[in-house]
Amino acid sequence: MMGVEHHRPQGAADGVVRRRAIGPRADLGRRGPRPRIFGDRRIAVRGGRLRPAVRDRVRRSGVTTTMRFVLTGLGNIGRTLLEVVDARADLLRERHGLELKAVGLADSSGVAVDPAGLDLRAVVALKKRGEGVARLAAVGRPGVDALALVGMVDAELLLEATPTDHHSGQPGLDLVRTALARGMHCVLASKGPLVVAYAALEAASDLSGVPGAPALRFSGAVGGALPSINLGRRDLAGGRITRVEAVLNGTTQLILGLRARGMSFAAALAEAQRIGIAEPDASLDVEGWDAACKLVILCHAVLRCPVALADVSVTGIAGVTREALRAAGANGGRMSLLAIAQALPDPSQGYRLSVGPTFLGPDHPLGRLGGDELGIVYHSDIFGRSCATSLEDGPVGSVAAMLRDVLEIAGHSKPGA
């Protein structure tokens, strides 16, 4: 569940305008089928699906576009992505005119390739058994790596979800470079390539402004389903952003919440790992580097400020005392690992960047976030204060953001778009 609110600056229209997305049932007051428009024709929808006769006409009319994709990385995010794509195949086809076809998959065992489309359910079942895609009969290819796969398979789209190395950006950096060079659109959940080589990837993609260049999208790399990139880059266009405050790491948010209830640091970390929020090695999270990587990406993509990870002052959560947590609760707020970009007085000097444990009082827009919530606050000269929060369940938020990016790309790629 995601909430968005926008506060107008003083002197604007009366009052406060709040917009909250409360899920697919947000228009419960509406009666009857909701019209969906194809060209200049309205088509009635029953129960969230096109009526069968109309659906068949839409399919015969050629509205559906097939987009072949390669997925690199089949951990929690990659496997969940396949589950979501399979479960929502009808919705994607009927509502968005899009069919996603997996023609190549890569994990640590090797790759699987099938130009006719891989069986997603069979792949998910295989991964849940702890096996690799190279074991798939007829289509599995042990010994072939992800880079070779991206270089040889004919596809329109790369979905990149390999583990992040924020020092080298690999293996994702070479994968994305290769895909863009081949004219493939890229949607990233991994942060490393963007932290290390944002400017080069931007120059090779549609973000450069070059007509016809392949698209590069990465909203799932910065806070899961939280629309942190879209809110800042698109919805606040035309304003000067003077300050960003963001809770972008779910592991530390949960750990600090559990510690506020009396758990020790070790017990809270173990619980976060048990329920799948924290990685087996959670050092990047608890030391603050995951949040710092996301802040660097925000600086490039939204603030248009080229920075490096070394420009961020980073403090982890291990040193937060039980007394500080108790005091935060007693004052009606909480402790969170907060990423901050503060504009310097001279706009040419850019922003002061930091990540560290911070007390957020009850009057702060992020002060009431729960242990499984993320949030971001933008302060702008003409837009005032704009906030977004997101309540997520494990990797589904990042997967939802990747799907959102795919749909944006598919919409721009259709003839006449």
N, C-alpha and C positions, 0 to 999 in steps of 0.2 A: 504494500500500500504506500502511496506516495502523496505527500502534501506539498502544495506550493502556495506561497502567499507573497503578495507584492504590496509594499507600503509606499504610497505616494509621498514625495517630498512636501515640506511645508509650503503652503501657497498654491498647491495644486488643487484638483477638485476635492469637494468636501469628503471627509471621512477616510476610511481605510478600505481598500479593495482587496478582498481575499479570494483566491482561487484555490480550490482543493480538489485534487483528483481522488475519487474514492472508489475507483474500480469500475468494471464494466457495467454495473447496475446503477450508475450515477443518475440516470434519468428515470427514476422509478415512477415519477408522476406522469410520464407519457403513456398514452393509451394507444393500442393498436400497433401494427407493424411499422418499423422505422423504414422510411424510404431510403434506398441506396441508388446513387445516380451513376449510370454508365452512359457517357455521352450526354445526350439531351433527354434520356428516358429514365423515368423513375421506376425502380423495381422493388416490390414489397418483399420484406424479409420476415420470416416467421421463426421465432425461437432462436434468433441469432444466426440463422442459416438461410441461404437463398432457397426459395421453393424449387423442388426438383426440376420442374419443367423449365423454369427460368434459368436455373443453373446450367442445364444442358444447352440452352440457347447461347448463354454466355460463353461456355466452353467451345461450342461450334463456331462462334463468331471470331475466335482467335484472340480473345482478350488475354488469356493466360500466357505468361512468359516463363520459360524455363531458364533457370540460372544454375549452371553447374559449379560446384564448389569443391575446394580442397580444404580439409581441416587438419591443422598440425597441432598436436597436443591433445591427448585423450585422458587427461586427469579429471578432476571433479567438474571443471568448467566444460571441457570438451565433451565428456560423456553426457552431461546434463543438456548441453546444446543439441546433441543428436536426439535425445529423448523429446525435447521441446519441438524440434523441427518435425519429428515423426508424428507427435500427438496433435500438432496444429497444421498438418498438411492441408486438410480440407478448408480450414479457416483462411490460410494464406492464399489458397487457390480461389476461393469464392469471394473473399472480401478484398483481397489485394491483387488478384490476377497473377499470382506468382507461384511457381513450383520450384522448390529447391531440390537439387539432385546431387548427392554426394558421389563424386567420381574418384576421389582419392583421399585416403586417411593415413596419418602417420603417428606412431608412438615409438617407444623405446625399443620395441621388438622388430621394427621395420615398417613396411607400408602395405596398404591394400589398394588395388586399382581396378576399377571396372567402368569403362565408358558408358555402359548402359545404366549405371546407378547401383550403388551398394545397398544391401539390406540393412537399414539402420537398426532395426530391432535385433537382428542377429549380432550386430557389432556391440550393441549395448549389453546384451546377454553375455557375450564373450568377455567384455571388460569387467562386468560384475563378478565373473568367475576368476578374475585376476589374470586373464590371458591377454596376449597381444594380437593385434590385427594381422600380423604376419602369418598367424596360424589359420586364417580363414581359407577354406578350401577353394582352390582354383584362382582366387584373386589375391591371396596373401603373397608377399615378396620379402622374405627375410633378408637382411643384409643391405637393403636399400634404405637410404636415410631420407629425412624430410626435404632436404635441399634438392636432392635428385628428383624427388616426387614433384616438387613445385616447378622444376625446370623442364619436366617432360610431359606432364598431363595437360590436356586441353581443357581449360576451365575459365569461367569469367570472374571467379571470386576466390580469394584466399581468406579463410578464417583462422587467425593465428592465436593459439592459446597455450603455447609452450611456457615452461617456468621462466621467470624473469631473472636475468643477471644484470644488475644495474650498473656494473662496471664496464662490461663489454657490449651489452645489448644482445648477446648471442644466446641461443641460436636464432632467435626471432628476427634480428636485424638483417642477416643475410637472406632469410626467407622472404621478408617484405621487400627488400631491394630487388631480389630476383623476380618476384611477382609483379612489382610495378614496372620493371624493365620489359616484362612480357606483355604489359597492357592489362594485367589483372587488377580488379578492384581489391582493396584490402580492408578488412575489419579486424581490429586488434583488441584482445583482452590483455595481452602482455604489455608491460610498461617499459621494459628495458630498451627496445629499439627507439622509443620516443624520447626517453631520457638522454640517451647517448647521441642520437643523430636526428633530432627533430627537424632541423633546418634542411638537411639533405633529403629526408623523406617528403617533407612539404614541397620542396622544389621539384620532386619527381612525380607529384600527384596533382589532382585537381585543386588542391589548396593553394597552389601557385598561381591559379587564375588562368592557366593555359587551357584553351578549349580542347576537349576531347581527351585530356589526360585522365588516367585511371583514378578512381576515388580512393581516398584514405580516410577512414573513420575509426574512432577509438573511444567512444563515450563510456564503454564498459571498463576501460582501464583506469577510470578516475571515479571511484565510489560506486561501483556496481550500477544499479538502476537509477541512482541519483542523477538528475539531468544537469550535472555541474557544468559540463562543456556547453551544451545547448543553451542553457540559461544565460551564461555569461557571454558566449560568442554571438548568439543569434538574437536573443530577447533583449539584451542590453546594448545592442549595436547603436552607435551614435553618442553614447555617454562615455565619460572618463571614469573608470573604476578606481576608487581611491583606497579601498580596503577589501580584502577577502578574508573571511574566517570560516574554517571548514573542519568538520569531523569526518575523516575519510577512511579510517581504519577500523573495521569491525572487531578485530581481535582485541585491540586495546580497549575499545569501548566496552566490550563484554567483561574483560578482566577487571577493569576499574569498577564496573558496576557490581561484580561479584565480591570484590574486596570491600566495597562500601557496606556490604551485608555481613562482613566479618570473616570472609575467607582469607587465607594466606595467599601470597603471590603464587607460590608453587601449586597450591590446590586450585586456584582460579585458572591458571594456565592449563593444568591437567584437564579441568572440566571443559575449557574451550576446545582443547584438542579432542576430547572424547566425543563432543557433539559435532565435530567437523568444521568448526569455525576457524580454528587455528591449525596451521601446518605442523607436522612433526617437528620441524625446526622453525620455531616462530621468532627467531632472533631479529629478522628484518622488521617484523611488526612491532615487537616490544621495545626495540631500540629506536624506533621512529623513522627508519629509512623507507619503509613502504609509503608512509604518509608524505615524506619528503619527495619521493619520486613523483607522486601524484601532484604535489604542489609545483614541481618543475614543469610538468606537462601543462598544467593550468596556466602557468606564466607564459609559455610559448603559445598555446592555442588561443587563450582568451585575452591575456594582458598584452600580447604581442611584445613580450620582453624576453629576449634570449638570455637564459641563465643556465648554469650548470649545478649539479648536485652539491658541489663544493661551496656554492653561494648560500646554502641554507644552513642556518644554525639549528642543530638537531639535538634534542634531549629525549631519552626514552622514559618509560614509565616505571622502571625497576626501583627508582629512588623515591617514589611517592609513598609517604608514610600513612599509617593507619590514622594518625591524628589529623592529617590534612583531609583525608576522606571523610572522617567524622565531622570535621568543621564544615566541610562543604555541604554535607547533608543537613546539618543543624541550621545552616543559613538558607535552606530551601533550594540549593543548587546541586551541582555535582562537579567532579573532576573529569576532564576529557583530554585526550591528546589532540591539541588544536593546531592546525596548520594556518599560518597567517602570512598574508602578503600586504604590506603597508606601503602605500605610495610615499615617496620622499618629497620634500617641499619643491624641489626642482624636478619637473617631469622628465627631463633628460637623464636624471640619475636612476630612474626605474623604481624598484621596490625593495624594501627590507623584508627578508624571508626568514621565517622561523617555524619550528615544530617543537612542541613541548607540552607537558602536562599543565593544564590551566583550569582555574576555578571559573565556572560559568554559573552566574547567579540566576535566580528565578525570573528575572526580567530580561535575560539574554535569550534571543530566539532559539539558541541551541541548549539552553540550560535545563530543559525538560526532556531531552532525548533519553530514550531507554537504552538498555544494553544491546539491543539488536537494531538500533536506528543510526543512520548517518545523516549529516546535514551540512548545508553550506549557506553562507550569508554574503551577499555582495552589497557594497556601499558605492553608490555612484553619484556624480554631481547632479544629473538631471533625473535619474530614475529613483533616487532615494535609496531605500533599503529593500532588497529583494531576497527572499529566503526560499529554500526548498529542503524538504526532509524526505527520507525514504526508510520504510520498514521492510526488511528483506529476510529471506529464508535461505541461508547458505549461498551456493553458487547461482541460484536462479536469477538473482538481480543482475549479475554480470551477463548472464545468458540473455536476459530480456533486453539489456542495452545493446548487445551485439545484434539481436534480431531487429531492434529499432533502427540500427545503422544500416542493416541489409535492406530493409524496406525503403529507407531514404534513397539508397543507391539505386535500387530497382526502379523506383519512381522516376528518378532522373534519367535512367537509361532507356525508358520506353520511348518509342517513336513519337515525336511531337511534344515530349516533355520539356 
